[in-house]
């Protein structure tokens, strides 16, 4: 699991082969899905979840002024590349540790 941080106006390209099977949940802020044909997609707010598989998303964009964050979950640990066209987009890999409680 990792966190994608998008400052106001930031846009990050989604590389389909690397984001395959990823599921995102908007934590704070709003994120707009940019569709494959360049058309603006829906704007998702806090708590909204979305699959990146099969929906034709080519980028994630923050349409607001405040920083937005998206928690990204993938079925396997892998390296994901964020190709940002904005200087204020960043990502951070987060490792989740699960402990067994007996």
DRENZA-186140 format. One line per field, with one value per residue (C-alpha): residue in three letters; x, y, z; residue number from 1. Coordinates in steps of 0.25 Angstrom, whole numbers. Layout:
<sites>
resn = (ala;...)
u = (X;...)
v = (Y;...)
w = (Z;...)
resi = (NUM;...)
</sites>
This chain:
<sites>
resn = (unk;unk;unk;unk;unk;unk;unk;unk;unk;unk;unk;unk;unk;unk;unk;unk;unk;unk;unk;unk;unk;unk;unk;unk;unk;unk;unk;unk;unk;unk;unk;unk;unk;unk;unk;unk;unk;unk;unk;unk;unk;unk;unk;unk;unk;unk;unk;unk;unk;unk;unk;unk;unk;unk;unk;unk;unk;unk;unk;unk;unk;unk;unk;unk;unk;unk;unk;unk;unk;unk;unk;unk;unk;unk;unk;unk;unk;unk;unk;unk;unk;unk;unk;unk;unk;unk;unk;unk;unk;unk;unk;unk;unk;unk;unk;unk;unk;unk;unk;unk;unk;unk)
u = (0;5;0;-1;0;-6;-5;-15;-15;-5;-7;-1;-1;-6;3;-7;3;9;-4;-12;-21;-19;-30;-30;-37;-38;-34;-34;-37;-43;-37;-43;-41;-36;-41;-33;-39;-35;-49;-51;-56;-63;-58;-57;-57;-52;-55;-58;-52;-49;-42;-32;-34;-43;-48;-39;-33;-20;-18;-22;-23;-26;-36;-36;-26;-24;-15;-22;-17;-20;-17;-13;-14;-9;-10;5;16;22;29;19;24;17;19;16;14;13;24;15;11;19;17;22;23;17;19;8;12;2;3;-4;-12;-14)
v = (0;14;28;37;52;63;77;87;86;74;63;50;40;26;16;5;-7;-2;2;-11;-16;-4;1;15;22;37;41;56;65;63;55;56;44;48;38;32;41;53;57;60;49;49;57;48;53;47;33;30;17;14;3;7;-6;-5;9;16;26;32;42;46;61;70;80;88;97;88;76;62;48;35;22;12;-3;-13;-29;-31;-22;-15;-3;8;20;33;42;55;67;76;80;78;63;53;39;31;16;11;-3;-9;-18;-28;-35;-47;-46;-59)
w = (0;-3;-3;-15;-11;-21;-18;-24;-39;-39;-50;-50;-62;-60;-67;-69;-69;-56;-49;-53;-42;-34;-25;-19;-8;-7;7;9;-3;-17;-29;-43;-52;-66;-77;-88;-98;-90;-85;-71;-63;-49;-37;-25;-11;2;5;-10;-15;-30;-38;-49;-56;-69;-67;-77;-67;-73;-61;-47;-45;-33;-37;-24;-17;-5;-5;-8;-4;-10;-3;-14;-12;-21;-20;-20;-16;-28;-32;-38;-46;-45;-57;-52;-61;-49;-39;-27;-29;-22;-17;-5;-4;9;15;23;34;38;52;56;69;75)
resi = (1;2;3;4;5;6;7;8;9;10;11;12;13;14;15;16;17;18;19;20;21;22;23;24;25;26;27;28;29;30;31;32;33;34;35;36;37;38;39;40;41;42;43;44;45;46;47;48;49;50;51;52;53;54;55;56;57;58;59;60;61;62;63;64;65;66;67;68;69;70;71;72;73;74;75;76;77;78;79;80;81;82;83;84;85;86;87;88;89;90;91;92;93;94;95;96;97;98;99;100;101;102)
</sites>
